[in-house]
Amino acid sequence: MPASTPATIADGSLRFAPRFLFLSRSGDAVAQCLRGDTLSIAQAAPLRDDVSTDEITPIAILTHYDDKLGRYPYTGFKAGEGFPIGLDAVRNSGIEVVVAGKRYGKGSSREHSPAAEKLAGVRLVIAESFERIYRQNADNTGLFTSTDFSLIDRIAAGEAIPLDDLVAGRDALAAAILTSGGLLAFGQRFMQHITQAAVLDDARPRTLFEKIVGRHALETELTTAHARSGDGAFVRADLRFIHEYYTGMAAHLLHATFGRPLVLHEPDSIVVFEDHTSYVEESPAHVRGGLVPNVHRMIEAQRDFAAAYDLRSHRTLTEAEAALDDGSNVAGISHAMVAEHYALPGQLVVGTDSHTPHSGALGCVAFGVGTTDMANAFVTGAVRLTVPQSIRIMLNGKVPAGVTAKDIVLHLLAQQFIRAGGGVGKVFEFAGEAAAYLSTDERATLTNMTAELGGFTGIVAPDEETVRFLRERRGVDFTLEPWMRSDAGATYAETIEIDCAQVPPMVAAPGDPGHGVALADVKEAVAIDIAYGGSCTAGKREDFDHYHAVLQWAADRGLRVATGVALYLQFGTTAVRDHCIAAGYMDAFERVGARMLEPSCGACGNCGPGGSIAPSQVTVSAINRNFPGRGGPGKVWLASPPTVAASAIAGHLISFEALQRLHA
């Protein structure tokens, strides 16, 4: 991974080429920047907000983790209806500074995005605000980020920018990592002596998140334990997990830095998942790009690393392999598997996926990290974080029939506070009457989609429902401890009240999960071509209970999936598949004409069937995000499991209740 050399910053300042790539809403303005025309920020305005990592580095190129990445940054960037940045465009332009609007770097934990930017010659990204994982990944690779727009005029004037100005407003740890040239270089200098901190026993009221982090706090040469909000810190993880899009890069980084063989810290607490690529031969993005051989090499790199260090592994199977399986293969989407098999209340879990907060439904702290963070954690046992503030989400009232946790989170995403970035980097603590009523599977939908809310993680205090889930699903008899709750008087940056009794079935219009609207308020009929039910968010056992309730009703009336519509249902884990088989669900699924898919991330990440293949296609999907290019080139509407199933039968967006009225 690229890093600044000491010579570059020897005088305590950096000088940048006085040219800028303004990520404008105007494709013409972007093209002018790439041609070398001089534009002011006023001429480039308005800037694009919500530039996602799917746009910076589309998933098909994540098979690269070397210098080739530098050919691809922003190749998925959308301005208007076009994609103005082509292959090698940034690298050939000589541009070193990129400028964008709010919430830059939304989406996945892929470190490939800042790595691609840096390998293309970008040294500084200026934006109004940044998503937490993207910015931390940029730090770890040595790519500077700033929210100070006054730097633009100074750079244009040829001024050398002092490092102190480039890291202004950052915590001391982030600044030290950047000026060291990245996290691994920092670790070699300052992480040779790591100790477990004592648990604080003062009387200050604390949130559950603060208590768990305090019990896992570490001390290093430059950081102290029990850091306060906004401080950089390191913590110990009870479980570290990684999947195939990151392991090859992590191995490459580690072997290049430390040689072979590595000494991994507590390898028994590392789990490796192969969960994205079992359907890659049916992924248009990979097949058309000729990238399937690259995917196979990436998979082999992970398998080789896991074998070399005897790491516990789970592997999803192709349909052909699954047909020969005797039922002994236990696999699925990584973070869903962690909730089903590993995480426990009070623990701290990290994974290389932005939806790692899924397991927060069990009352643990679970958050996503990038490749370098995980590589560093493999050898040191220490995981970096900037201590976040907490937001309390009070889910009041009773959830109406036909409304799911997916509807609640889409409603929350549509709130102005969230759309304005108020939740970025925060802990979302879900509480209240409705949260207590929700099952663990439904709670996991809320914590999982903390990623779309912009949060650091999501958490629900463990209760008797948690104990039930652990006993019935996992055979674990767990005893809750008195400390496993937030204290009265604990500090929250914000409290948001949601009257769940008033939440209707929701959808999110194409382009962003924050485009939420009540389904009843979508006035124009929206015809669909594809309906997809699955992913970590909507491939759980109770999600399939919802799919089945709708499709059994339809099958009993002789209804099938609408002509011209394809319905895909993909299990999140093998346990979910086995539940559906045991419950007799497969008959109804077959009768309506659904295609059933073995566990995998699938269409959610453009890694299998269920995604669009043409811009004209419209998908209704139960996945978690619909950024441009996510789920294919077409338009993606997000919806709940029952809405997805009902829409597949009707051939257009519709709630299950409305479908029932239609066929009364």
DRENZAVO-675597 format. One record per residue (C-alpha): residue in one letter; chain; x, y, z. Coordinates in pm, whole numbers, plus 50000, padded with zeros to 5 digits. Last residue first. Example, Ala and Ser with C-alpha at 12.3 -4.5 7.8 and 13.67 -1.06 7.14 Angstrom:
SITE:resn:chain:xx:yy:zz
SITE:s:A:51367:49894:50714
SITE:a:A:51230:49550:50780
***
This chain:
SITE:resn:chain:xx:yy:zz
SITE:a:A:44025:49001:49746
SITE:h:A:44301:48991:49488
SITE:l:A:44388:49362:49480
SITE:r:A:44317:49391:49852
SITE:q:A:44577:49122:49920
SITE:l:A:44829:49301:49699
SITE:a:A:44764:49624:49891
SITE:e:A:44837:49450:50222
SITE:f:A:45149:49288:50078
SITE:s:A:45279:49629:49973
SITE:i:A:45319:49719:49607
SITE:l:A:45594:49814:49362
SITE:h:A:45521:49657:49025
SITE:g:A:45497:49312:48868
SITE:a:A:45222:49208:49110
SITE:i:A:45380:48880:49220
SITE:a:A:45734:49020:49241
SITE:s:A:45598:49330:49417
SITE:a:A:45448:49115:49692
SITE:a:A:45779:48937:49753
SITE:v:A:45980:49261:49764
SITE:t:A:45719:49430:49985
SITE:p:A:45723:49137:50229
SITE:p:A:46106:49145:50249
SITE:s:A:46127:49523:50304
SITE:a:A:46215:49768:50029
SITE:l:A:46502:49933:49844
SITE:w:A:46441:50052:49488
SITE:v:A:46728:49987:49248
SITE:k:A:46762:50151:48905
SITE:g:A:46978:49975:48646
SITE:p:A:47357:49951:48607
SITE:g:A:47403:49661:48850
SITE:g:A:47324:49590:49214
SITE:r:A:47525:49891:49330
SITE:g:A:47617:50097:49025
SITE:p:A:47479:50421:49167
SITE:f:A:47416:50370:49540
SITE:n:A:47133:50136:49628
SITE:r:A:47215:50014:49976
SITE:n:A:47083:49759:50227
SITE:i:A:46944:49472:50024
SITE:a:A:46570:49392:50015
SITE:s:A:46552:49471:49645
SITE:v:A:46308:49608:49392
SITE:t:A:46491:49620:49062
SITE:v:A:46428:49831:48754
SITE:q:A:46600:49764:48423
SITE:s:A:46672:50037:48169
SITE:p:A:47039:50070:48268
SITE:a:A:47100:49708:48161
SITE:i:A:47235:49399:48338
SITE:s:A:47047:49429:48666
SITE:g:A:47143:49233:48975
SITE:g:A:46969:48922:49100
SITE:p:A:47230:48665:49005
SITE:g:A:47586:48706:49137
SITE:c:A:47859:48923:49277
SITE:n:A:47732:49273:49207
SITE:g:A:47772:49341:49581
SITE:c:A:47408:49306:49680
SITE:a:A:47360:49062:49392
SITE:g:A:47535:48777:49568
SITE:c:A:47651:48804:49928
SITE:s:A:47635:48424:49938
SITE:p:A:47414:48143:50066
SITE:e:A:47267:47918:49793
SITE:l:A:47015:48072:49557
SITE:m:A:46649:47989:49503
SITE:r:A:46487:48102:49180
SITE:a:A:46127:48193:49247
SITE:g:A:45856:48051:49024
SITE:v:A:45541:48083:49239
SITE:r:A:45521:47708:49293
SITE:e:A:45891:47672:49374
SITE:f:A:45883:47924:49658
SITE:a:A:45564:47767:49789
SITE:d:A:45721:47420:49795
SITE:m:A:46048:47544:49944
SITE:y:A:45886:47667:50263
SITE:g:A:45839:47327:50424
SITE:a:A:45964:47437:50766
SITE:a:A:46259:47195:50753
SITE:i:A:46366:47324:50410
SITE:c:A:46335:47687:50518
SITE:h:A:46529:47623:50840
SITE:d:A:46803:47443:50643
SITE:r:A:46842:47743:50415
SITE:v:A:46860:47979:50713
SITE:a:A:47123:47758:50877
SITE:t:A:47319:47751:50548
SITE:t:A:47349:48128:50572
SITE:g:A:47205:48443:50412
SITE:f:A:46971:48249:50184
SITE:q:A:46909:48399:49843
SITE:l:A:46564:48451:49694
SITE:y:A:46558:48564:49331
SITE:l:A:46239:48672:49155
SITE:a:A:46254:48744:48779
SITE:v:A:45979:48959:48628
SITE:g:A:45864:48947:48264
SITE:t:A:45537:48777:48352
SITE:a:A:45454:48830:48718
SITE:v:A:45575:48575:48972
SITE:r:A:45295:48325:49020
SITE:l:A:44942:48329:49151
SITE:g:A:44735:48015:49188
SITE:r:A:44556:48146:49495
SITE:d:A:44739:47917:49740
SITE:a:A:45063:48012:49565
SITE:a:A:45007:48380:49641
SITE:w:A:44939:48324:50012
SITE:q:A:45241:48093:50026
SITE:l:A:45442:48366:49853
SITE:v:A:45351:48636:50102
SITE:a:A:45402:48431:50419
SITE:h:A:45711:48270:50267
SITE:y:A:45892:48594:50203
SITE:h:A:45815:48706:50559
SITE:d:A:45937:48379:50717
SITE:f:A:46239:48418:50492
SITE:d:A:46315:48750:50660
SITE:e:A:46268:48573:50992
SITE:r:A:46548:48328:50913
SITE:k:A:46793:48590:50787
SITE:g:A:46858:48686:50424
SITE:a:A:46735:49045:50448
SITE:t:A:47019:49254:50586
SITE:c:A:47299:49005:50520
SITE:s:A:47182:48969:50162
SITE:g:A:46853:48819:50034
SITE:g:A:46534:48898:49850
SITE:y:A:46568:49024:49495
SITE:a:A:46287:49130:49263
SITE:i:A:46377:49202:48902
SITE:d:A:46199:49366:48608
SITE:i:A:45984:49613:48796
SITE:a:A:45702:49849:48704
SITE:v:A:45672:50157:48923
SITE:a:A:45316:50291:48926
SITE:e:A:45326:50667:48976
SITE:k:A:45202:50799:49309
SITE:v:A:45471:50667:49541
SITE:d:A:45311:50805:49858
SITE:a:A:45167:50467:49961
SITE:l:A:45521:50326:49964
SITE:a:A:45617:50583:50226
SITE:v:A:45936:50753:50107
SITE:g:A:46305:50703:50175
SITE:h:A:46573:50853:49954
SITE:g:A:46831:50801:50231
SITE:p:A:46922:50458:50095
SITE:d:A:47074:50639:49794
SITE:g:A:47044:50639:49415
SITE:p:A:46710:50476:49346
SITE:a:A:46406:50554:49565
SITE:a:A:46395:50408:49914
SITE:v:A:46078:50216:50004
SITE:m:A:45860:50217:50314
SITE:p:A:45568:50024:50462
SITE:p:A:45419:50266:50715
SITE:v:A:45572:50399:51039
SITE:q:A:45305:50557:51262
SITE:a:A:45304:50289:51532
SITE:c:A:45685:50313:51526
SITE:d:A:45673:50656:51685
SITE:i:A:46040:50744:51645
SITE:e:A:46216:50963:51902
SITE:i:A:46573:51071:51830
SITE:t:A:46807:51144:52122
SITE:e:A:47127:51331:52045
SITE:a:A:47488:51355:52163
SITE:y:A:47412:51106:52439
SITE:t:A:47554:51107:52791
SITE:a:A:47463:50840:53046
SITE:g:A:47221:50962:53314
SITE:a:A:47067:50622:53376
SITE:d:A:47334:50369:53293
SITE:s:A:47345:50179:52966
SITE:r:A:47305:49804:52994
SITE:m:A:47525:49499:53039
SITE:w:A:47654:49589:53386
SITE:p:A:47405:49361:53562
SITE:e:A:47531:49047:53386
SITE:l:A:47317:48840:53151
SITE:t:A:47357:48466:53179
SITE:f:A:47399:48276:52856
SITE:d:A:47299:47917:52792
SITE:v:A:47424:47861:52436
SITE:g:A:47248:47608:52212
SITE:r:A:47298:47837:51911
SITE:r:A:46954:47915:51773
SITE:e:A:46734:47829:52073
SITE:r:A:46967:47925:52359
SITE:l:A:47135:48225:52199
SITE:f:A:46805:48358:52065
SITE:r:A:46629:48311:52398
SITE:v:A:46906:48490:52588
SITE:t:A:46886:48779:52342
SITE:e:A:46508:48795:52386
SITE:e:A:46564:48796:52764
SITE:d:A:46772:49111:52731
SITE:p:A:47088:49236:52563
SITE:a:A:47114:49612:52509
SITE:v:A:47079:49692:52139
SITE:i:A:47381:49824:51951
SITE:g:A:47467:50000:51627
SITE:t:A:47810:50090:51496
SITE:f:A:48024:50377:51373
SITE:g:A:47727:50537:51206
SITE:g:A:47666:50669:50858
SITE:l:A:47299:50570:50867
SITE:e:A:47383:50333:50580
SITE:a:A:47636:50153:50801
SITE:t:A:47388:50153:51090
SITE:m:A:47205:49927:50849
SITE:n:A:47331:49615:51022
SITE:t:A:47222:49745:51363
SITE:l:A:46862:49790:51250
SITE:t:A:46841:49467:51048
SITE:a:A:47003:49285:51341
SITE:r:A:46718:49400:51564
SITE:e:A:46480:49220:51328
SITE:d:A:46675:48894:51360
SITE:t:A:46694:48942:51739
SITE:s:A:46318:48976:51760
SITE:l:A:46157:49317:51805
SITE:y:A:45938:49393:52108
SITE:a:A:46221:49547:52313
SITE:a:A:46303:49774:52019
SITE:a:A:45935:49873:51999
SITE:e:A:45918:49972:52365
SITE:g:A:46235:50179:52364
SITE:a:A:46601:50135:52276
SITE:f:A:46837:50138:51979
SITE:e:A:47184:50273:52051
SITE:f:A:47336:50419:51736
SITE:v:A:47707:50489:51787
SITE:k:A:47819:50792:51588
SITE:g:A:48066:50831:51300
SITE:v:A:47817:51008:51077
SITE:g:A:47476:51027:51246
SITE:g:A:47413:51396:51191
SITE:g:A:47506:51368:50824
SITE:a:A:47238:51600:50683
SITE:r:A:47032:51300:50571
SITE:i:A:47039:51170:50929
SITE:f:A:46907:51491:51085
SITE:q:A:46660:51531:50796
SITE:q:A:46497:51196:50866
SITE:a:A:46480:50969:50557
SITE:l:A:46727:50720:50703
SITE:l:A:46498:50673:51003
SITE:h:A:46205:50577:50779
SITE:l:A:46430:50334:50590
SITE:v:A:46535:50194:50929
SITE:i:A:46176:50144:51042
SITE:d:A:46071:49987:50712
SITE:k:A:46358:49741:50734
SITE:a:A:46256:49663:51093
SITE:t:A:45927:49538:50955
SITE:v:A:45575:49670:50896
SITE:g:A:45298:49434:50787
SITE:a:A:45128:49445:51126
SITE:p:A:45204:49771:51302
SITE:v:A:45512:49812:51527
SITE:k:A:45395:49910:51873
SITE:g:A:45492:50241:52029
SITE:n:A:45832:50395:52076
SITE:l:A:46166:50330:51912
SITE:m:A:46396:50561:52104
SITE:i:A:46714:50601:51901
SITE:r:A:46994:50711:52136
SITE:i:A:47291:50870:51963
SITE:s:A:47638:50798:52096
SITE:q:A:47967:50985:52057
SITE:p:A:48261:50812:51899
SITE:v:A:48607:50714:52027
SITE:t:A:48835:50720:51723
SITE:l:A:48920:50356:51666
SITE:r:A:49222:50136:51607
SITE:v:A:49229:49764:51673
SITE:a:A:49513:49603:51867
SITE:g:A:49596:49231:51855
SITE:t:A:49939:49328:51726
SITE:v:A:49996:49098:51428
SITE:f:A:49643:49035:51303
SITE:a:A:49526:49375:51430
SITE:n:A:49772:49551:51196
SITE:a:A:49642:49351:50902
SITE:m:A:49287:49430:51011
SITE:d:A:49350:49804:51025
SITE:t:A:49538:49780:50694
SITE:t:A:49246:49605:50527
SITE:g:A:48970:49834:50646
SITE:v:A:48754:49820:50956
SITE:g:A:48392:49742:51038
SITE:f:A:48234:49752:51381
SITE:a:A:48086:49522:51644
SITE:v:A:48027:49623:52007
SITE:c:A:47814:49351:52164
SITE:g:A:47452:49352:52274
SITE:l:A:47326:49072:52050
SITE:a:A:47182:49309:51789
SITE:g:A:47532:49458:51770
SITE:s:A:47608:49152:51558
SITE:h:A:47499:49331:51239
SITE:p:A:47753:49607:51320
SITE:t:A:47989:49414:51080
SITE:h:A:47796:49571:50792
SITE:s:A:48091:49785:50678
SITE:d:A:48294:49471:50618
SITE:t:A:48648:49386:50716
SITE:g:A:48549:49261:51059
SITE:v:A:48575:49365:51422
SITE:v:A:48407:49218:51731
SITE:l:A:48404:49341:52092
SITE:q:A:48216:49128:52345
SITE:g:A:47958:49229:52603
SITE:p:A:47685:49008:52463
SITE:l:A:47818:48719:52253
SITE:a:A:47941:48691:51894
SITE:y:A:48038:48354:51745
SITE:h:A:47792:48125:51569
SITE:e:A:47475:48289:51435
SITE:a:A:47582:48652:51486
SITE:v:A:47923:48584:51331
SITE:m:A:47757:48390:51049
SITE:a:A:47544:48693:50961
SITE:h:A:47863:48901:50962
SITE:s:A:48037:48664:50722
SITE:i:A:47763:48580:50476
SITE:g:A:47717:48206:50480
SITE:a:A:47876:47878:50578
SITE:v:A:47839:47551:50762
SITE:n:A:47927:47257:50535
SITE:s:A:47814:46933:50700
SITE:g:A:47490:46904:50508
SITE:d:A:47604:46614:50293
SITE:d:A:47720:46851:50020
SITE:l:A:47693:46720:49663
SITE:a:A:47422:46964:49553
SITE:a:A:47608:47240:49739
SITE:e:A:47912:47187:49517
SITE:a:A:47708:47230:49200
SITE:e:A:47529:47533:49343
SITE:t:A:47863:47689:49433
SITE:l:A:47961:47663:49795
SITE:t:A:48011:47920:50070
SITE:r:A:48336:47873:50261
SITE:h:A:48398:47901:50635
SITE:s:A:48752:47914:50774
SITE:r:A:48943:47877:51102
SITE:l:A:49303:47980:51052
SITE:d:A:49591:47733:51026
SITE:y:A:49850:48003:50943
SITE:a:A:49959:47873:50603
SITE:a:A:49615:47727:50534
SITE:a:A:49435:48057:50591
SITE:f:A:49690:48244:50378
SITE:d:A:49668:47991:50094
SITE:r:A:49288:47996:50102
SITE:q:A:49289:48375:50088
SITE:a:A:49532:48390:49796
SITE:e:A:49332:48117:49622
SITE:i:A:49020:48330:49642
SITE:m:A:49203:48630:49494
SITE:r:A:49338:48411:49213
SITE:h:A:48983:48290:49141
SITE:v:A:48859:48648:49139
SITE:n:A:49131:48746:48892
SITE:p:A:49026:48458:48665
SITE:v:A:48666:48594:48680
SITE:l:A:48778:48944:48582
SITE:g:A:48714:48939:48209
SITE:g:A:48522:49265:48247
SITE:r:A:48208:49116:48098
SITE:v:A:48225:48822:48340
SITE:h:A:48298:49030:48650
SITE:a:A:48029:49295:48611
SITE:p:A:47790:49039:48461
SITE:s:A:47811:48822:48775
SITE:e:A:47700:48469:48693
SITE:e:A:48051:48321:48709
SITE:v:A:48087:48509:49040
SITE:y:A:47825:48293:49208
SITE:s:A:48047:48156:49489
SITE:t:A:48218:48496:49519
SITE:h:A:48111:48692:49822
SITE:d:A:48124:48456:50122
SITE:e:A:48469:48306:50167
SITE:f:A:48509:48376:50536
SITE:v:A:48821:48370:50754
SITE:v:A:48796:48367:51135
SITE:i:A:49065:48502:51372
SITE:s:A:49029:48443:51748
SITE:d:A:49235:48121:51740
SITE:p:A:49516:48320:51574
SITE:e:A:49598:48491:51906
SITE:h:A:49839:48748:51760
SITE:l:A:49986:48627:51432
SITE:v:A:50359:48566:51403
SITE:l:A:50426:48595:51032
SITE:p:A:50635:48355:50828
SITE:r:A:50748:48530:50622
SITE:g:A:50842:48897:50595
SITE:f:A:50723:49181:50821
SITE:t:A:50630:49464:50586
SITE:a:A:50592:49293:50248
SITE:h:A:50447:48983:50417
SITE:l:A:50194:49193:50606
SITE:l:A:50084:49410:50318
SITE:h:A:50049:49119:50072
SITE:a:A:49862:48913:50333
SITE:a:A:49622:49201:50396
SITE:m:A:49566:49253:50022
SITE:g:A:49498:48883:49969
SITE:t:A:49266:48878:50271
SITE:y:A:49052:49175:50170
SITE:y:A:48809:49066:49897
SITE:e:A:48814:48712:50035
SITE:h:A:48668:48783:50377
SITE:i:A:48800:48888:50718
SITE:f:A:48715:48827:51082
SITE:r:A:48855:48939:51415
SITE:l:A:48695:48816:51738
SITE:d:A:48740:48909:52103
SITE:a:A:48892:49239:51992
SITE:r:A:49138:49441:52201
SITE:v:A:49113:49819:52179
SITE:f:A:49326:50106:52050
SITE:a:A:49255:50476:52088
SITE:g:A:49214:50807:51908
SITE:d:A:49026:51073:52101
SITE:g:A:48700:51228:51983
SITE:s:A:48497:51107:52280
SITE:r:A:48720:51029:52576
SITE:a:A:49006:50782:52596
SITE:h:A:48987:50511:52859
SITE:a:A:49335:50375:52788
SITE:t:A:49624:50591:52684
SITE:t:A:49772:50628:52338
SITE:l:A:50124:50705:52217
SITE:e:A:50330:50417:52360
SITE:t:A:50030:50188:52368
SITE:e:A:49753:50125:52621
SITE:l:A:49460:49896:52546
SITE:a:A:49088:49923:52618
SITE:h:A:48869:49611:52601
SITE:r:A:48669:49659:52922
SITE:g:A:48643:50031:52847
SITE:v:A:48507:49955:52500
SITE:i:A:48233:49742:52655
SITE:k:A:48143:50004:52914
SITE:e:A:48144:50289:52664
SITE:f:A:47913:50098:52429
SITE:l:A:47675:50018:52715
SITE:t:A:47652:50390:52785
SITE:r:A:47818:50525:53093
SITE:p:A:47722:50703:53415
SITE:r:A:48036:50827:53596
SITE:a:A:48082:50638:53925
SITE:d:A:48448:50547:53891
SITE:d:A:48545:50182:53851
SITE:l:A:48752:50197:53535
SITE:v:A:48862:49857:53408
SITE:a:A:49241:49826:53406
SITE:a:A:49411:49868:53073
SITE:q:A:49559:49579:52877
SITE:t:A:49915:49649:52765
SITE:i:A:50084:49712:52430
SITE:h:A:50459:49765:52398
SITE:q:A:50593:49750:52042
SITE:m:A:50318:49968:51906
SITE:f:A:50492:50303:51845
SITE:r:A:50748:50277:51567
SITE:q:A:50651:49957:51387
SITE:g:A:50286:50042:51441
SITE:f:A:50322:50384:51280
SITE:a:A:50474:50226:50970
SITE:l:A:50183:49981:50963
SITE:l:A:49931:50262:51014
SITE:g:A:50040:50504:50744
SITE:g:A:50323:50741:50648
SITE:s:A:50430:50833:51002
SITE:t:A:50281:51181:50956
SITE:l:A:49946:51023:50880
SITE:i:A:49955:50782:51173
SITE:a:A:50059:51058:51414
SITE:a:A:49778:51287:51297
SITE:a:A:49521:51009:51334
SITE:l:A:49648:50938:51686
SITE:a:A:49641:51304:51789
SITE:d:A:49279:51349:51687
SITE:r:A:49211:51544:51371
SITE:g:A:49104:51908:51375
SITE:a:A:49408:52027:51185
SITE:v:A:49584:51737:51011
SITE:l:A:49663:51924:50688
SITE:d:A:49731:52249:50872
SITE:d:A:49982:52082:51106
SITE:l:A:50144:51928:50800
SITE:p:A:50230:52276:50676
SITE:i:A:50097:52349:50326
SITE:a:A:50351:52468:50068
SITE:e:A:50189:52756:49881
SITE:g:A:50160:52737:49503
SITE:a:A:49874:52989:49475
SITE:a:A:49631:52712:49378
SITE:i:A:49736:52527:49695
SITE:r:A:49647:52830:49909
SITE:d:A:49320:52886:49724
SITE:i:A:49212:52524:49780
SITE:l:A:49335:52504:50141
SITE:s:A:49056:52742:50243
SITE:f:A:48820:52448:50189
SITE:d:A:48925:52292:50521
SITE:t:A:48742:51957:50551
SITE:s:A:49065:51764:50507
SITE:t:A:49193:51426:50397
SITE:f:A:49553:51313:50357
SITE:l:A:49633:50973:50208
SITE:g:A:49890:50783:50421
SITE:t:A:49737:50438:50366
SITE:n:A:49609:50413:50723
SITE:d:A:49481:50767:50721
SITE:a:A:49280:50697:50405
SITE:n:A:49135:50385:50567
SITE:q:A:49030:50595:50868
SITE:r:A:48866:50845:50636
SITE:y:A:48676:50577:50444
SITE:i:A:48563:50404:50762
SITE:r:A:48421:50721:50922
SITE:e:A:48239:50879:50630
SITE:f:A:48379:51218:50538
SITE:s:A:48251:51575:50554
SITE:e:A:48269:51895:50349
SITE:a:A:48533:51738:50131
SITE:i:A:48902:51784:50051
SITE:v:A:49098:51481:49932
SITE:l:A:49478:51506:49932
SITE:r:A:49760:51304:49776
SITE:v:A:49603:51181:49453
SITE:g:A:49865:51026:49223
SITE:a:A:49668:50734:49078
SITE:l:A:49815:50505:49346
SITE:k:A:49676:50740:49610
SITE:e:A:49326:50733:49469
SITE:a:A:49335:50357:49420
SITE:a:A:49450:50307:49780
SITE:p:A:49182:50546:49907
SITE:s:A:48918:50329:49737
SITE:h:A:49079:49985:49776
SITE:e:A:49038:50023:50149
SITE:r:A:48692:49875:50102
SITE:s:A:48486:49933:50417
SITE:s:A:48166:49971:50219
SITE:g:A:47940:50269:50173
SITE:k:A:47987:50640:50191
SITE:g:A:48329:50780:50099
SITE:y:A:48244:51149:50101
SITE:r:A:47958:51245:50330
SITE:k:A:47921:51604:50204
SITE:g:A:48073:51769:49898
SITE:a:A:48382:51694:49686
SITE:v:A:48736:51813:49608
SITE:v:A:49027:51604:49476
SITE:v:A:49390:51717:49496
SITE:e:A:49688:51554:49321
SITE:i:A:49589:51585:48954
SITE:g:A:49858:51473:48708
SITE:s:A:49588:51401:48450
SITE:n:A:49719:51062:48337
SITE:r:A:49657:50897:48676
SITE:v:A:49313:51052:48698
SITE:a:A:49197:50938:48355
SITE:d:A:49358:50592:48372
SITE:l:A:49022:50424:48294
SITE:g:A:48742:50673:48254
SITE:i:A:48587:50954:48453
SITE:p:A:48272:51114:48309
SITE:f:A:48012:50853:48406
SITE:g:A:47684:51000:48281
SITE:e:A:47324:51053:48391
SITE:g:A:47398:51358:48602
SITE:a:A:47747:51304:48733
SITE:k:A:47811:50942:48834
SITE:f:A:48145:50815:48961
SITE:g:A:48195:50446:48879
SITE:t:A:48537:50498:48719
SITE:y:A:48620:50722:49014
SITE:p:A:48960:50560:49075
SITE:y:A:49052:50286:48824
SITE:r:A:49405:50291:48688
SITE:g:A:49571:50326:49028
SITE:l:A:49433:49989:49132
SITE:k:A:49684:49829:48896
SITE:d:A:49960:49921:49144
SITE:d:A:49857:49635:49374
SITE:y:A:49537:49509:49534
SITE:h:A:49331:49412:49232
SITE:t:A:49028:49183:49264
SITE:l:A:48850:49488:49397
SITE:i:A:48806:49601:49036
SITE:a:A:48461:49445:48994
SITE:i:A:48341:49614:49313
SITE:p:A:48339:49962:49167
SITE:t:A:48620:50178:49313
SITE:i:A:48533:50544:49367
SITE:e:A:48168:50490:49274
SITE:d:A:48111:50189:49501
SITE:t:A:48312:50383:49763
SITE:s:A:48027:50630:49762
SITE:v:A:48013:50999:49670
SITE:d:A:47735:51122:49898
SITE:d:A:47742:51487:49790
SITE:r:A:47839:51598:49442
SITE:l:A:47967:51953:49414
SITE:p:A:47743:52235:49291
SITE:a:A:47955:52402:49184
SITE:a:A:48244:52367:48939
SITE:q:A:48249:52736:48844
SITE:a:A:48231:52840:49209
SITE:i:A:48511:52598:49296
SITE:s:A:48725:52774:49040
SITE:l:A:48811:52597:48719
SITE:t:A:49145:52581:48539
SITE:d:A:49127:52352:48237
SITE:g:A:49362:52053:48249
SITE:r:A:49155:51811:48045
SITE:l:A:49062:51623:48363
SITE:c:A:48921:51937:48521
SITE:q:A:48720:52016:48207
SITE:a:A:48574:51664:48207
SITE:v:A:48455:51710:48566
SITE:a:A:48290:52040:48473
SITE:d:A:48117:51874:48177
SITE:g:A:47988:51591:48397
SITE:s:A:47813:51849:48611
SITE:r:A:47726:51731:48963
SITE:s:A:48085:51817:49039
SITE:l:A:48368:51606:49172
SITE:f:A:48617:51889:49142
SITE:l:A:48949:51745:49032
SITE:f:A:49201:52010:49119
SITE:r:A:49524:52149:48982
SITE:p:A:49791:52341:49171
SITE:a:A:50029:52041:49205
SITE:f:A:50071:52001:49579
SITE:r:A:50344:52115:49820
SITE:l:A:50370:51943:50156
SITE:s:A:50506:52074:50485
SITE:g:A:50712:51970:50786
SITE:d:A:51048:52012:50613
SITE:a:A:51101:51634:50586
SITE:i:A:50751:51568:50459
SITE:t:A:50825:51423:50117
SITE:a:A:51167:51298:50222
SITE:p:A:51007:51078:50490
SITE:t:A:50815:50891:50217
SITE:s:A:50438:50904:50211
SITE:a:A:50273:50565:50189
SITE:p:A:50139:50343:49915
SITE:m:A:50000:50000:50000
***
